[in-house]
Amino acid sequence: MRLIQFSKNGQRGVARIEGAQAITVPGAASILDIAQSALVGNLKSLAKDIEGRGSGDALDYAELLASNSVLAPVDHPDPAHCLVTGTGLTHLGSADTRDKMHQKVAGDVEALTDSMKMFKMGLEGGKPTGDKPGVQPEWFYKGDGDCVVRPGGALDLPAFALDGGEEPEVAGIYLIAPNGEPWRLGFAIGNEYSDHVMERQNYLYLAHSKLRACAIGPELLVGDLPDHVEGESRIFRDGKLLWKKAFVSGEKNMSHTIGNLEYHHFKYRQFRRPGDLHIHFFGTATLSVGDGIVTQAGDVFEIEAPVFGAALRNPLGARANDEFRLGGVKTL
């Protein structure tokens, strides 16, 4: 089952995608509302709750996308209660680009960089087979719900940014139940947009480089993630294809299991606060910056994986002119 959230004629709604149609879900204004209902009911199933609501109007899905009526597949009425995070160096081959970025100017070229050490740890211990957790991955924070851009929305380029580059990734979507248990609602394709030039200066700038906007959707895939996910990441400039590259995800292409990545996120009690939403990116092995691409305002990122339905498209916005200045903090 694939779901969307939309806003049409000033009214929000939820729909399940069936071919070219978006079949509205009666009595539902958001996927969060449905998920909360499913948690407190006896079904404990998002899909069963939706099926039990029956079918509403059939809308033209292509028209909803073309009119920018499709919202991010999940959101929270209080953005501070939606946490956006991620893990890196989790995909086979993903260390290649990152290692080139992180190599020291001087030193023993035969020695492993910290990135390669982390990647090697994942290869050796990221897929536990018993009850004991595997090795923990690299982890980062992107922001709260305010950093999530709807499909078709522009990805902001801050005044201080050195770069704005795409990262095609799968994201897990979670809701924390009243008793503090994390429940996975499903998965979405996403653009975990970052500043790779800043990160290239020093890998300890990773935290800074990740504090950017991101996009997910347009659809939420309810159920398990396939072991093998295939897709393509593209950049268009002035309406013409500038760059494209295939990418893969799913556990067959990862050095960690999804369960291990989830454990190492939700093991922290502050991430199990009842009522919170979590959007957690699982990493990528494909970056245009690795092929020498320098993005510019107006470029359109397009990330598509058939298992997730429609492609995710977002333009790169113009550089912001509201830079926060040194000395901008006042004493009260």
N, C-alpha and C positions, 0 to 999 in steps of 0.2 A: 504494500500500500504506500502511495506517495501523496503527500498532503501539501497544500499551500495555504497561506494567509493572504487576504486581499482586502482592499478598500475600494468600494464602488458607490458612487452617489452619496458619499459621506458616511457610509455604513461599512463596518468591518465584517468579515466573514471568514469561514474556513471551507475548503473544498478538497475533495479527493480527485486525483487526476486519473481519468479513464480515456485513453487515446487523445483525441483533440478536444475533449470536453473537461471542464472543471465542474464536478457535481457538488453542489453546496451541501454542507452539513447543517441540518436544521438546529436552531437554538444554540449555535456556537459562534462566538465573536472572536475567539482566539484558541490556539492549540494549548496554551497554558490552562485556560479554563477547562478544556476537555480532560487534560492530564490530571488536574487537581480533582475533577469529578471521578475519574477512573481510580485514583488512589484511595479515595474515601469510600468507594463502592466495593462490591464484592468481586467485580470482574478482574481488577488489577491488570487491565489490558487496554492500551490506548486503541488498538484496532477494534476490539470487541465493543468498546464504548461507542466508537464512531458508527460501527455497523448497526448497533442497537438504536441509533438515532434516525435511521432511515435515510432517504435521499430527498434533497430539495431541488432547486432549479439547476438546469444544465447551462453553464456559461461557456462561451468561446474562449478557450485557454490562450490561444494566440493573440486574441484581442486584448485580454487582460495584460499580457506581457507587453504588447505594443503600446498600450496606454499607460504604462508604468503604474498599474493598479496592484501589482503583486508586491507584497511586503516581505521582509525577512521571514523565514518559516517559523521562528519563535521570537518572542520579545516579552518583556516584563513591564507592567505599568509604572514601576519604579526602577529605572535603569541601574540604580546602585545595587539592586538585588539580582543582577545578571552579571556573572563574572566570565571574562573571556581570557583564556589561557592556552598554553600549548606545549608541545614537546618537540625537540629537534633531534637530528642524527638518529632517526628511527627507521629509515628506509634504506634498503640495500643500494649502495652506490651514492647515498646522499652525502656522505662525507667527502666525496671527491671535490665538488665545488667549494664546500666550506673549508676543506684543508688548504686549498690554494689561497683562499682568502686569509687564512690564519697563520701561514708560515712566517717564521721570523726572518728578518733581513740577514741576520748573522746566526751562527750556531751550526751544530751538527745536522746536516741535511738528511742524514740517515735516521735521526731520532724522530719518534712519533710526536706530532703536535698534540696539544690537549684535545683537539677535536677528534683526531684519529684514536687517541686513547679511549675517549668516551664511546666512539663508534665500536671499537674493538670489544669494550666491556658489554655493549649491547649484543653483539654477535655471540659472545660466549655465555651470557647469562640473562638475556632479555626475554627468553621464552621458557618460563618455569613449567615443569610437568607435574609437580605435586602441589601441596598446599602452601609451600614456602614461597614468598614473593621472589621475583627475579631482581636483577640489578636495576637501580633507579635510573631513569633517563635524564637528559637535559630538560629543564623546565623553564618556562617564562610566562610573564603576565603581560597581556595586551591592554586591558582596560575593563571598563564595565559596559553595560548595554548601550551607552551613548557612542561607543566606537564602532558599532555594527551598522553598516550601510545597507540599505535595501537593494535588491537587484535593480540595476539601471542607474543607481545613484552614484555620484562622483566620490572617488577616494581622495580625501584631502591631502594636499602636499604642504606640510607646515613650513613656515618661513625659514626655520633653521635646518630643514631637511637637506641632506646631500644627495638623496636618491629616493625614488618611489618605485619599487619593483614588486611584481606579482609572486605569489607562492601558491600553486594549485595543491590543495590539501583536502582531506576528508576531516570533518569535524564531528565529534560526538556531542549530542544534546542531552542534558540531564536536568531533572527536577528533584529537589530534596524534599522528601515526604515529611509530614508532621513529626514523625518519630526520629528524624535525622538520617534515614536511609536514602542513599542516592538511587534514583530510578532512571534508566536510559530511555528516552523517548524515541530515539532513532539517530540517523546520521544525515549529514548534508554535505554537498560539495562546497568548497569555500575558497576564497582568495585571502590568504593570510599575508596581506600586503605589509612589506617591511622596507627598511632603509639599509640596503646591502653595502653601499659605499661607506656609510658610517661604521658598520660592523667590520668592514675590511681594515679599518684603521687599527683596530685592536679587538680581539674576540671578547674582551671584557666589556665592550660597548654593546654586546648583544642585547642587554636589558633596555638600553636606550633605543636601539634600532627597532624593537618590537612595539614600542608605545606609539602605535599608529592605528588608523582605521582598519577595518576588514569587512568582508562581505561573505554571506552564506546564502545558499539556496539556488534557485527559487523554491526547491521542493525539499520536504523532509521525508526521508526513506524510513518507514516504520519497520522494525524487525532487525534481523541480524545483518551485519555487513558481509558481503561476499568475500571469500578468501582472496580473490583476484579481481581487482578493479582496474579497468583500462580507461584512459581518457586522453584528451589533448588540450594543451594550453596554447593560446594564440594571442598575438598583439596586432591590432590594426592601427594604421596611421593614415589619416586623410582618406579613410574608407578602403584602403588597400592593405592586404596582409603584409606585415613587416616581419613577423617571426612566428614559428609554430614548432611545437615539440610534443611528442607523446609522453605520457606519464603513467605510472602504475602505482597502485596502493593495495590495501588488503594485506592480511597477515602473511600470505605467501611471499610478499615483496618487502617484508619488514623484518627488522632485527628484534622487535619486541612483539608480544601479543597485545591485543587491545586490552585484555583483562589486566595485564601487568601495568600498562600505562594508566588505566583507570585506578588501580590500587594506589599507585604512587602519587596520584592527585588527591584522591578522596581519603587517604590515610590522615590527612591534616584535618583536625576537627573543625577549624574555621571554614572549611569548604563543605561542611555538612550542616549548614544552618537551614532549618526548615523554611520552605517557601522559596529558596533561591533557585535561579536557573544557572546552569553552567554550559558554556560553549567551549569545547576543548579541541584544539587542532592537533592532529596526529603526526604532522611532518610531511616532507616531500623530498623527492630526489631530482626535481626539475626546476631550474631557474634560468630565466633569459639572461640575467646578468652574467652567468657562467659562459654564455656565448658572445659576450661583449656588447649586448644591447644596452643602450642608454635611453631610458624612457623620457617622454616630454609631455607637457600638458596637452590634453586632447586625445592622447593614445587611448585605445579601448582594449581592456583586458577581457578575454573570453575564455572561460574554463568549462569544459564539457566532458562528462562521463555518462554514457548511455544509461547506466543503472540508476542514475539520479535524475533522469528525465531531461528537462530543458537546460540549456547552457546558462551559466552565470556570466552576465556582462556588466562591466563597470568602467566608466571612463576615469582617467587620471585628471583630477582637478587642477586649476591654476594654483600657482604658489600663493599661499596666504600672505596678506600684508598687515596682519595684526600681531606682529612679533612682540612677545613679552620682553621688556627691556631690563637690563641690569639696573638694580636699584628700585625695581617695581614693587618690592615688598615694603609695606608701610608699618610703622610701629603704632600700636593702639594704646 
